[in-house]
């Protein structure tokens, strides 16, 4: 089961666990997913027999209290919402004109519990950035050299006792990525083969370290939203 299939279950567990007290009233995280799906269905337009164009840039406006609650979930919430939108678009055969972007903003005049969604089709320039998926969570590679391992000194820390404190390093020169093993105890494999020397990564490549699977991708990063109009959900 992937992130998309477990989106609502995952957030429900968060509500019942660490965030139980936080989300007793006001907007619930799963409501944002539903509002985005509704916005997609409302704004999707048939442009040809084989093409249904959907908006790709969304602004979710919340009351200050709801906004503060949602922000406590951090970047993981946006990752989950983007995954939910991508999943719904794939099922409905919607296509995007540009990179997907979701932004949370707050409006002091909005009543707690109300969600407003604005959407536009943004065909602006798209930058491409490396990213890795670990355990259903996406991490963007923000540095030229990113170390992944069990230790706190790694740039990305993985809770897996079978991997080394500094297990692998992913390098990015702005155009391509390369992975190398940092002398790990249990070794590393790339697409099922032992990684014995620095190797160039291609989108979709799978890196295995211990019991952990790392999937490399290059993802689009959209420019900030421009001039969206609001639609109350």
N, C-alpha and C positions, 0 to 999 in steps of 0.2 A: 504494500500500500504506500503510495507516494504522498507528498505534501498536499497535492490537490485533493486527493480522495479523503484525507484526514483533516482538512482545513477546519471545518466546524467542530469536529471532535477535539482537535488540538486546542482551540481557543476555549472550548467548554472546560477542558481540564485546567487551563490557566485560571479561568473564572472560579472554579471550585477549589483551586489550590492557593497559590501565592497571591492571586489578585482577587480573592473572594470578597474581601472587605471593600476593595476599591470599586468594584463593579456592581454594588448592590442596587444602585439606581442609575438613571440616565441611559445613554446609548450603550448597547452591548457591541463588542467587536464583530460578532457575526452579522449585525445589522448593516455594517459598512459593506460587507461582501454582497449582501442582498441588494443594497442600493446601487452598487456598481453594476451588477448584472441587469437590473431594471433599466439603468441608464443606457447600457449597451443595446438592449432590445428596443428601447424607445428611439434611439438615434441612428441605429443601423439603417443603411439605405442601399437598395438594390441599384447598382450602376450598370450591370450587364448580366447576361444569363449565368455566368460563372463567377460573378464578383459581388459580394455584399460588403460594403465599406462601413466600418465602425469607427467611432472616435477613439483616439489613442492617448489623449492627454486629459486627465481628470483632476478636479479640485474638490475635495471633500471639506465642507465648511461645518464647523461644530460650535456649540456654545463653549465658552472658556472652561467650564467645569468638565465637560465631556472631552474637550481637546486635551486637557491636562491628563485625564485618565488614559486616553489612547497613547499619548506620548510616553507614558511609563512603560509601555510594551517595547519601545525602542524600534530599531530598524527591522526587526523580525516581523512586525505587523505589516509594514509596507511590502516586504517580501511575500508574505502570505496573500495579501490583497492582489498583488500583481499576478501571483500564481493562479488565484481564483479567476481573475479576468481572462488570463490566457486560456485556462481550461474551458471556460464558458464560450469564449470566442471560437475555440477549436471545435467544440461540440455543435455550435450553431453555424459553423463555416463562415464566420466573419473574418475579414481581412483588415489589417491596420496599414495606414499610409506611412507611418513613422514609428519610432520607438515608443514603447508604452511608458507612461509616466503617471504616478499618483502622488498627490500632495495633500497634506492635511493643513488647514488654516482655521483660525478661530475668529468668531464674530461676536463681540460683546452684546449685540442686539438680538442674538438668536436665543431662543428658549432651550433650556436643558432638555435633552431627549429628542431634539429635532435634528435631522441630517439633511443637508443640502448638497447636491452633487452638480457640478458644472463640468461640461465636457466639450472639447474641440478636436477637430482633426488637424494635427500639426504636422506639416510636411517639411518642417525646417531641417537644418543640417543635423546629422546624427554622428556622434563620436562613438568609437568602439573601444571597449575596455575589457581586459581579461577578468575572469571570475571563476571561482571553483564552488562546487556544491558538495557539502559534507553533511551526511546525516539529514538530508532534507533542508538544509539551510545554506543560503548563498552568501559567499564572501567575495567582495570585489578585491582584486589585487591592486593595492594603492601604491606599492613601492617597486623599485626596480628589482629588488631581491626580497622575496618573502619566504620566511622559514616557517615550516609546519612541523609541529611535534607535540609531545606530551608536556614539556616543561614550560614554566611561566615565561621564560626568556624567549620563546618562539613568538613570531608575529601572530600566528593563528594557533591557538592551543586546542588540542583534541584530547578528550577524556577516554583514553584507550591505553591500558597498561601494557599492551603488546608492542607498542611503538616506542621509539627512542625520544629523549627529551628534545633533541633537534634531529628530526628524521630526514626531511627533504627540503630542498630549496627550489622555488620557482622563480626564474628570472624573466623579466619583461623589458624589452628595449624600445617599446613603442610600436613595434610591428609584429614581433613574434615572441613566443614564450619558450622557455627551455626548463626542463626539470633535471635535477641531479640528486642522488642519494648522498647524505652527509655522513657516511660511515655508520649507518644504523646497525643495530644488533641483529635484527631479523630480516633486514633487506627490504627491497621495494620492487614491485612489478608494475609494468606499464602495458596495458591491454593484454594481461595474462602472461607476459614474458618478463624475465628478470631484468631489472634496470641496472646495468653495469657501467654505464658511462653517461655523461650529460646528453640529453636527447630533446629534440624539438617537439613541442606539443602541438597537436591539432585539435580543433573544436570537437568535443565528444570523446576525447581520449579518457580512459579510466586508469587511475593510479591506485594501487592497493598497497597500504602500509598496515601491517598487523591485521586487525579485524576491521579496519576502516577503509572505506572506498571514497576516493576523491575524483570527481568528474570535472574536467577542465572545459571551459567554454569562453567564447568571446561574445560579449553581449552589447547591444546598442544602448547608448546613454543619450536621452533626449535633452534638448535645451529647455530652459524654464518656460512655463506656460505664458501665453499671451492672450489677453482680452477674452477670457471665458465669460459666458453668461450662465446664470444660475437657474436650476430647475429644482423645486422643492419636491423631495421624495416623501 
